[in-house]
Amino acid sequence: MSTIDAAAKPGTGTQSELEPLPVTEGGEFILLGIPDVNGSIRGKALRPAAFESALRHGTVMTDLLLGLDPTDTPISDYTEFGIRSGAGDLLVRPDPSTLHDLTWRPGWRVCLATPSWPDGSQCELASREVLRRVLAGLADLGYEAVAAVEYELRLWDAESKPLSSGLSYSLGELGGFDGFIRALTPALEALGVELSAVHTEAGPGLLELNLGARPAMRAADDAALTKMAVKDLAATLGLRASFLAKTATGEEGSSGHVHLSCWSDGANAFRASEGKGLPAVFNQAIAGVLEHLPGASLLLNPTINSYKRLVPGWFAPVNASWGVENRSCAVRAIVRTHHPELCRLECRRPGADANPYLAIAAVAASAADGVKRKLMPPAAVVGDAYSRAELPELPGTLESAIQAFQADSVLRQALDERFSDYYVTSRAWEVKAFRETVTDWERDRYMRTV
């Protein structure tokens, strides 16, 4: 429910971004990873000499990494790669600008990588490459995207007791997270991630992390590395962390809101002036996001569980709506007339379970289409957007989101048609897996009476 009052001008970065850490000075292993379709970082640990070789010549990883579901089951519906094609190799090259220390694993580092097909051609199915393509399209319009993700996550202790009772913005309840936050802060700093603020949320064990704004690719890297760090670090402290979108019935879910602004010539194109309304390009971007939000929901809410978070009154939007500083809307225009660099839109639809590369790509591609076509949004919603029955409903299930995405040819093309087909297959696999599963709810509800 909070804002992220931080921004970064395109082209700026931390020292670790500008001067990659030396590779061979000590260290045990470098974790070389590729963000998969679900947003998890998968790969292998290389000794320093092997990593140096990978920097020069590349290395290989199985293309099965493109075709695994969240339970690590191979998706057998893919035929050109993965389990049914023999799980051949991808050529993988480290991105040295993403090389960082892991404070909770002394001597270990992590580095993200770019995969290619065996013939050296770009792997258009890889999450980072999807975002790269979208950002290139926005650059063709003369803009660079600056983005940030804010995450809500849940934490439990070794006895599965949540670390807070669930009071939002409680300074007292932050004490329950003290040990974790003390360890997380230097961990994220070492990863080059700016943690600008934390606060409790209205759910037991629910904690919000506000990440600093960065050029969009860097923002997605920050978000993916934050998820990895949170879960791995929590485990070392005897805790359990989860980014599941909806953990318990009747409780607030976990969001992964995306903040976005467009910059040109070193200035924020969304900057607003007192009494003059929103700039045209800001309005156009909002209109584009609204138009494509039904189809984009497949990337913003990618699991069966995602849609259980989207309940009226829980600050999780259910309709295509926008408003100025209105948290009941799907798109919130954040206006800071005295700090123009902070003007931005916030897409409040994504859950914490969304792949950050694909979530930012979906929002940026939608905004770009609005700018390209000079769309104008409807009137801003004032008051409670949930009570506005005339507003278009957004998909309420993964199945309906698949249908909406299939019907949005503009969004599909912006992301790449082959990727879009690949992604739909992965989501349809989730639907099939759920349909074939008998749940405790079904047994408890029907066993005695039918």
C-alpha positions in Angstrom: 0.0 0.0 0.0 3.0 2.3 0.1 4.6 4.4 -2.5 8.2 4.2 -3.6 9.6 7.8 -3.3 12.9 7.1 -5.1 13.9 7.4 -8.7 17.0 6.9 -10.8 18.0 8.8 -13.9 18.7 6.5 -16.9 22.4 5.6 -17.1 23.1 5.9 -13.4 24.1 3.0 -11.2 26.1 1.8 -8.2 29.8 1.3 -8.1 29.4 -2.4 -8.4 27.4 -1.9 -11.6 30.1 0.3 -13.1 33.1 -1.7 -12.0 32.4 -5.4 -11.8 34.1 -7.3 -9.0 37.3 -9.1 -9.8 36.5 -12.7 -10.4 39.6 -14.6 -9.4 40.5 -12.9 -6.1 39.5 -15.6 -3.7 36.0 -16.9 -3.5 34.7 -20.5 -3.6 31.9 -20.5 -6.2 30.1 -18.2 -8.6 26.4 -19.0 -8.9 25.7 -18.5 -12.6 21.9 -18.3 -13.2 19.2 -17.7 -15.8 15.8 -16.4 -14.6 13.3 -19.0 -15.7 9.7 -18.5 -16.9 8.5 -18.4 -13.3 11.1 -15.9 -12.2 13.3 -18.3 -10.3 17.0 -18.1 -11.0 18.3 -21.5 -12.1 21.8 -22.5 -13.1 24.9 -24.0 -11.6 27.9 -23.1 -9.3 31.2 -22.5 -11.1 34.6 -22.4 -9.6 36.5 -19.2 -10.4 38.6 -20.6 -13.2 35.5 -22.1 -14.9 33.7 -18.8 -14.5 36.6 -17.0 -16.2 36.4 -19.4 -19.0 32.6 -18.8 -19.3 33.3 -15.1 -19.6 35.6 -15.7 -22.5 33.9 -18.5 -24.3 30.5 -19.0 -22.7 29.4 -22.2 -21.1 26.5 -24.6 -21.5 23.3 -25.4 -19.6 20.5 -27.7 -20.6 17.5 -26.2 -22.4 15.3 -28.1 -19.9 15.6 -24.9 -17.9 13.2 -23.4 -20.3 10.6 -26.1 -19.8 10.2 -26.8 -16.1 7.1 -26.0 -14.0 7.2 -24.6 -10.4 7.4 -28.2 -9.0 10.4 -29.0 -11.3 8.3 -31.2 -13.5 9.3 -31.1 -17.2 6.5 -29.6 -19.3 6.0 -32.3 -21.9 3.9 -30.1 -24.1 7.1 -28.5 -25.5 8.5 -30.4 -28.5 11.4 -28.3 -29.8 13.3 -28.2 -26.6 13.2 -29.7 -23.2 12.4 -33.2 -22.2 10.8 -34.3 -25.5 13.7 -33.1 -27.7 16.5 -34.7 -25.6 17.2 -31.7 -23.3 20.0 -30.3 -25.4 22.3 -27.5 -24.5 21.9 -23.7 -24.4 25.0 -21.5 -24.9 25.2 -19.3 -21.8 27.3 -16.1 -21.4 27.6 -14.4 -18.0 26.6 -10.7 -17.7 29.6 -9.4 -15.6 27.7 -6.2 -14.6 25.5 -8.5 -12.5 28.3 -10.1 -10.5 27.8 -9.6 -6.8 28.8 -11.0 -3.4 26.5 -13.1 -1.3 27.0 -11.8 2.3 25.2 -14.8 3.9 27.5 -17.2 2.0 31.0 -15.9 2.5 33.2 -16.4 -0.5 30.2 -17.0 -2.8 29.0 -14.8 -5.6 26.1 -14.7 -8.0 26.0 -13.6 -11.7 23.1 -13.5 -14.1 23.5 -14.9 -17.6 22.2 -14.6 -21.1 21.3 -17.8 -23.0 21.5 -18.4 -26.7 20.4 -21.3 -28.9 23.2 -23.6 -30.0 23.6 -21.8 -33.3 24.3 -18.6 -31.4 21.0 -16.9 -32.1 19.2 -15.0 -29.4 17.0 -17.1 -27.1 13.8 -15.2 -27.4 12.1 -17.3 -24.8 14.4 -16.2 -21.9 12.7 -13.7 -19.5 15.5 -11.1 -19.7 15.5 -11.2 -23.5 11.7 -10.5 -23.5 12.2 -7.4 -21.4 15.2 -6.3 -23.5 13.0 -6.5 -26.6 10.2 -4.4 -25.1 12.7 -1.8 -23.8 14.2 -1.5 -27.3 10.7 -0.8 -28.7 10.2 1.9 -26.1 13.6 3.3 -27.0 12.5 3.5 -30.6 9.8 6.0 -29.4 12.5 8.1 -27.7 12.0 6.9 -24.1 13.9 4.9 -21.5 11.9 3.2 -18.8 12.7 3.6 -15.1 11.0 1.1 -12.9 10.8 -0.3 -9.4 9.1 -3.3 -7.8 7.6 -3.3 -4.3 7.1 -6.7 -2.7 4.9 -8.0 0.0 6.2 -11.3 1.5 5.3 -13.5 4.4 7.8 -14.8 7.0 7.4 -17.6 9.6 9.7 -18.9 12.2 10.9 -22.5 12.7 7.5 -23.4 14.4 5.6 -21.9 11.5 4.5 -18.9 13.6 4.3 -15.7 11.6 6.7 -13.0 12.7 3.9 -10.4 13.2 0.2 -10.5 14.1 -0.8 -8.5 11.0 -1.0 -4.8 11.9 -0.3 -2.6 8.9 2.4 0.1 9.3 3.0 -1.0 12.9 6.3 0.4 14.1 6.1 -1.9 17.1 5.5 -5.1 15.1 8.6 -4.3 13.0 10.6 -5.6 15.9 9.5 -9.1 15.1 11.4 -8.8 11.8 14.5 -7.2 13.3 16.9 -10.1 12.9 15.8 -10.7 9.4 16.0 -7.0 8.3 19.4 -6.6 9.9 20.7 -9.5 7.8 18.8 -8.5 4.6 20.0 -4.9 4.5 23.7 -5.7 3.9 22.8 -8.7 1.7 20.9 -6.4 -0.7 23.5 -3.7 -0.6 26.1 -6.3 -1.7 23.8 -7.3 -4.5 23.6 -3.7 -5.6 19.9 -3.4 -4.6 18.7 -0.3 -2.9 16.2 -1.1 -0.1 14.6 2.3 0.5 12.0 1.3 3.1 10.2 -1.6 4.9 6.9 -1.8 6.8 4.5 -4.3 8.1 1.3 -5.0 6.2 -2.2 -6.1 7.2 -1.6 -9.9 7.4 0.2 -12.1 9.9 3.9 -12.2 9.0 3.4 -9.8 6.1 6.3 -7.5 5.3 6.7 -5.0 2.5 10.0 -4.2 0.8 10.3 -1.0 -1.3 13.1 -1.3 -3.8 14.8 1.8 -5.3 14.0 2.8 -8.8 16.4 1.9 -11.6 16.6 1.7 -15.4 14.1 -1.1 -16.1 16.4 -4.0 -16.8 18.3 -3.3 -13.7 15.1 -3.0 -11.7 14.0 -6.4 -12.9 17.4 -7.9 -12.0 17.2 -6.2 -8.6 13.7 -7.8 -8.0 14.8 -11.3 -9.1 17.9 -11.2 -6.9 15.9 -9.8 -4.0 13.5 -12.8 -4.2 16.4 -15.2 -4.3 18.2 -13.4 -1.3 15.0 -13.3 0.8 14.3 -17.0 0.5 17.9 -18.2 0.8 18.8 -15.8 3.7 15.6 -16.6 5.6 16.5 -20.3 5.4 19.9 -19.7 6.9 18.2 -17.9 9.8 15.8 -20.7 10.5 12.9 -18.8 8.9 10.6 -19.5 6.0 9.8 -16.9 3.4 7.2 -17.0 0.7 6.0 -14.7 -2.2 2.8 -16.7 -2.7 0.1 -14.3 -3.8 -2.6 -15.5 -1.4 -1.6 -17.5 1.7 -4.8 -17.7 3.7 -8.5 -17.1 3.2 -9.7 -13.9 4.6 -6.3 -12.3 4.8 -4.6 -9.7 2.6 -2.5 -11.2 -0.2 1.0 -10.4 -1.3 1.5 -7.9 -4.1 4.4 -7.1 -6.4 3.4 -3.6 -7.7 5.3 -2.2 -10.6 6.2 1.5 -10.7 7.1 2.9 -14.1 8.2 6.3 -15.6 9.5 7.2 -19.1 12.6 9.4 -19.5 13.9 11.4 -22.4 17.0 13.6 -22.6 17.7 13.0 -18.9 14.3 14.3 -17.8 11.2 12.5 -16.6 8.6 12.7 -19.3 5.8 12.1 -16.7 6.7 15.2 -14.7 3.7 17.2 -13.8 3.3 20.8 -12.9 1.0 22.2 -10.3 -2.5 22.9 -11.7 -1.7 21.7 -15.2 -2.8 18.1 -15.1 -0.8 15.2 -16.3 1.5 15.5 -19.4 0.2 14.0 -22.6 2.7 11.1 -22.6 1.8 10.2 -19.0 -1.9 10.1 -20.0 -1.0 8.0 -23.1 1.0 5.5 -21.1 -1.9 5.1 -18.6 -4.3 4.6 -21.4 -2.1 1.9 -22.9 -1.8 0.0 -19.7 -5.5 0.1 -19.1 -6.3 -1.1 -22.7 -3.9 -4.1 -22.4 -4.5 -4.9 -18.7 -6.8 -7.9 -19.4 -4.2 -9.6 -21.6 -1.3 -8.5 -19.5 -2.9 -10.1 -16.5 -1.5 -13.4 -17.6 2.0 -12.1 -16.9 1.1 -10.0 -13.9 -1.0 -12.8 -12.2 0.7 -16.0 -13.6 -0.6 -18.7 -11.2 -3.8 -20.3 -10.2 -3.3 -18.8 -6.7 -2.7 -15.3 -8.1 -6.4 -14.8 -8.7 -7.4 -15.6 -5.1 -5.6 -12.4 -4.1 -7.8 -10.3 -6.4 -10.6 -9.6 -4.0 -12.5 -6.3 -3.7 -11.5 -4.3 -0.7 -8.1 -5.9 -0.2 -6.2 -3.3 -2.3 -6.0 -5.8 -5.2 -7.7 -4.4 -8.3 -10.4 -6.3 -10.1 -11.3 -3.8 -12.8 -9.6 -1.6 -15.5 -9.4 1.6 -13.5 -7.1 4.5 -12.9 -6.9 7.4 -10.5 -4.6 10.1 -9.2 -3.2 8.8 -5.8 -6.1 6.3 -5.7 -5.0 2.9 -4.3 -8.3 1.2 -5.1 -7.5 1.5 -8.8 -5.5 -0.9 -11.0 -3.3 2.0 -12.2 -2.4 4.8 -9.8 -0.9 8.0 -11.1 1.6 9.3 -8.5 2.2 13.0 -8.8 4.9 14.8 -7.0 4.9 18.4 -8.5 7.7 19.5 -6.3 9.8 16.5 -7.1 9.2 15.9 -10.8 11.6 13.0 -11.0 9.2 11.0 -8.8 6.1 11.3 -11.0 5.2 7.8 -12.2 2.4 5.3 -12.7 2.0 2.3 -10.4 0.4 -0.8 -11.7 -1.2 -2.5 -8.7 -2.4 -5.6 -10.5 0.8 -7.8 -10.2 1.1 -10.3 -7.4 4.3 -11.1 -5.6 4.4 -14.4 -7.6 4.9 -12.6 -10.9 8.2 -12.9 -12.8 9.6 -9.4 -12.5 11.0 -9.3 -16.0 7.7 -10.3 -17.5 5.7 -8.0 -15.3 7.8 -5.0 -16.1 7.8 -6.0 -19.8 4.0 -6.3 -19.9 3.5 -2.9 -18.3 6.2 -1.2 -20.4 4.9 -2.7 -23.6 1.4 -1.6 -22.8 2.5 1.9 -22.0 4.6 2.1 -25.2 1.5 1.2 -27.3 -0.4 3.9 -25.6 2.3 6.4 -26.4 2.7 5.2 -30.0 -1.0 5.5 -30.7 -1.5 8.6 -28.6 -4.4 7.0 -26.6 -6.3 9.0 -24.0 -7.6 7.3 -20.8 -11.2 7.6 -19.5 -11.9 10.0 -16.7 -9.9 9.2 -13.5 -11.8 7.4 -10.8 -12.5 9.4 -7.7 -13.4 7.4 -4.6 -13.8 3.6 -4.4 -13.1 1.9 -7.7 -14.4 -1.4 -6.4 -17.9 0.1 -6.2 -17.9 1.2 -9.9 -19.9 -1.6 -11.6 -19.6 0.1 -15.0 -15.8 -0.4 -15.1 -14.5 -3.3 -17.3 -13.8 -6.4 -15.2 -10.4 -7.9 -15.4 -9.8 -11.7 -15.7 -10.7 -13.5 -12.5 -9.1 -16.8 -13.3 -6.0 -18.1 -15.0 -8.1 -19.6 -17.8 -9.8 -16.3 -18.6 -6.4 -14.5 -18.5 -5.1 -17.0 -21.1 -8.1 -16.1 -23.3 -7.6 -12.4 -22.9 -3.8 -12.7 -23.7 -4.5 -14.8 -26.8 -6.9 -12.1 -28.0 -4.4 -9.2 -27.6 -2.3 -9.4 -30.7 -0.5 -6.1 -30.1 0.8 -7.2 -26.7 1.7 -10.7 -28.0 3.7 -9.1 -30.8 5.5 -6.7 -28.5 6.6 -9.6 -26.4 7.5 -11.8 -29.4 5.0 -14.2 -30.9 7.1 -17.3 -30.3 7.6 -16.3 -26.7 3.9 -15.6 -26.3 3.0 -19.2 -27.6 5.7 -20.6 -25.3 4.3 -18.7 -22.3 0.7 -19.7 -23.0 1.8 -23.3 -23.0 3.4 -22.9 -19.6 0.2 -21.3 -18.2 -2.1 -23.9 -19.8 0.1 -26.5 -18.1 -0.7 -24.9 -14.7 -4.4 -25.0 -15.5 -4.2 -28.7 -16.5 -2.2 -29.6 -13.3 -4.9 -27.9 -11.1 -7.8 -29.6 -12.9 -6.2 -32.9 -12.3 -5.6 -32.3 -8.6 -8.1 -33.2 -5.8 -7.7 -30.7 -3.1 -8.3 -30.8 0.7 -11.1 -28.2 0.2 -13.0 -30.7 -2.1 -12.6 -33.5 0.4 -13.6 -31.4 3.4 -16.6 -30.0 1.6 -18.1 -33.0 -0.2 -16.8 -36.2 1.3 -19.6 -36.7 3.9 -22.5 -35.5 1.9 -22.2 -36.7 -1.7 
